[in-house]
Amino acid sequence: MSAAEPFALYVHVPYCRHVCPYCDFNVLAAATPPERDYVAAVAAELAAYGADAHWSGRPLRSVYFGGGTPSLFTPGAIADVLAAAAAHFAFGADTELTLEANPDTVVPE
């Protein structure tokens, strides 16, 4: 693998309003998830990977926010995670961004 090879970043947001009985994913029920603390932890992990010569500066092919229910987080929190990733990895015009959402957690803005 060359140092410039693109890679995909998966950001797991393990919070849901409630845990569905059929769900086998690593999730926690939280009406109001600890967004700031979680974003800070993700940013610290991204910084650690960014300091590793194997990952530093490599281009991102995609960023996927999965869960859980990532749409429980505010747009600002998602932007903060993306900014933390951009501080260490290269985003291109064609970098794909995906965020899983529950229709009950989004508003038409």
N, C-alpha and C positions, 0 to 999 in steps of 0.2 A: 504494500500500500504506500503510495507516494504521499509526501507531506501535504500536497495540494489537493488530494482527493476529496471531493465533496462528501458530506455526511448528513444524516438526518438526526434531528434532535427531538426526543420525546420528553415532554414535561408532564409528569403525572400530578394531577390535582385530585387528591383522594377524598374530597368532601362531597357529600350529597345532603339534601334536606332530610332524607330518610333512606335507609338501606332497603332496597327491594328484596323480597323473599327469594327471588330467582338469581340474584346477583352473586357472582363468584369473584368479583374484582376486589382489590384491596381498597376499601372505602370506609369512611367514618361518617356517621350522621352528625350534622352540624347546621343548625338554622343560620348561624352567622359564623362562617369559618374564620380561623385566625389568619386572615389574609396577609397582613403586613409581616408577621413572623415567618409565614411560609415563603413569601416572596424573598425575604432576606436570606432564608436558608437556601433557596434555589439559586439566588445570585452568588452566594458564597461557594456553592458547588460548581457553578459555571466558572467562577474565578479560579478555582483549583484546577479544573480541566484546562482552562485557558493558559495556565502557567506551565502546563506540560507540553514539551516540544512536539509531541506526537499530535496534539490537537490544536495548538495555538495557531491562529490565523487561517485555519482551513475553512473553505467555503461551506456554507450551509445550503444543502439542497432543499430541506424542508424543516419546519418547526411544527410539531403536532402537540396540541394541548389535549390530553385525554384524562379520563377519570373513571370514576367520580363525575362531577359536574363542574367543569372549568368555568362555565358561564355563571356560576355563583360569584366569581371574582369580578371586581369592577374593571372597566376598561383600563383605568389607570394602573391597576395591579398587573394586568396582562402586558401593558406597555412597558412597565418596569422590568418584567422578565425579559421581554424582547430587547430592551436597552442593555441589560446585563449580558445577554448573549452577543449583541452587536459589539460590545466592548472587547470581546475576545475572539470572535469568529466573524468571517466575512459574509455579509448578506449581499446577494445579487438581485438584479431586477426580476429574476425569475425564481427567487426563493419562495417556495409555497408555504403559506401559513394556514393552519387548520385548527379550529377550536370546536370541540364537541359541545353541544348545548342542549339543554332541556327547554322546550318552548315556554314553560312556565317561568323561566328565569331570565328571559330577554324582553326588552322593550323596543318599540319601533323608533329608534333614534339614529 
